[in-house]
């Protein structure tokens, strides 16, 4: 069974932030930090989720995505979907 690892999530988040963004705060220790406190806007969250959907072949409903406020919430939600699909 495939899972979304913390490392993969951080990699995707950093890739979607662009070269000029400060991604030093995107670490495992920041998993429970709100996106707004990490300077990650809603468009960047959408890009992260879209990339995860493409790579892991899952579908995250818009309503669920709108409620995700931290990286851990993305991680837990996607891994829950992957577990259900297994």
N, C-alpha and C positions, 0 to 999 in steps of 0.2 A: 504494500500500500504506500502511495506517495503522500508526503506531508509537506506543508510549507514550514520550513525551518526559520528560526529567528534570523540566521545569517542571510538566507535568501530574501526575506522580507526587507531587511536593512539594505541589501544590495539593490533591490528594486526601488526602494524609496530614494536612495542616493542617486540612482540613475535618472529618476524622474525630476529631480530638483534642479538640474541644469548645472553647468560648470561654474557659474558665478555665485551660486548659493553656498552658504556655510552648512555643510553636512556633518560637521564634527559632533553635533548633538544627537545624531541618529545612531545610537548605540543600544546594546541590549539593556542597559540601565535605564533607558528612556522609554521602554515599552509601555509603561503606564502613564506617561506624560501626554497631556492633551496635544493634538496636532497644532492648535493655535499657539501653544507655548513652545512648540518646536519650529515655529515659523513655516508650517506646512499648510498651505491654503486648500480650500475644498477642490479646486481644479487639480492640484497635485494628488490629493487622495483619490480622485476619480481616475487619474492616470495610473496610479499604483494598482487600484482594484482592477482596472481594465487589463493591465499587463498580467496580473495574477490569473484572471479569468482565461486569458488566451493561453497562458503557459500550463495551467493546471486543468483546463477544460471543465470549469465550474461556472455557475451563474450566480452572481450576487445581486439580489433585487435592489432597485434604487432605494426603496424604503429602508432596507437593512443598512445600505451604505451611508445613508443620511444620519443614521444613529451612531455610527462608528466615530468615536472621538479620540481613540488612542491606537497606536500600532498593535497593542495586544488584542484589542477587539477585532481587528482585521485578522490577525493570526488565529485567534480562537474560532472565529466564524468560518473562515476558509477551511481550517482543519476539521471542523465539525461537518462541513459539506463533504469533504474528502472521505471522512470516516463513514458517513451515510452511504456514499457511492460504492464503498468497498464491498 
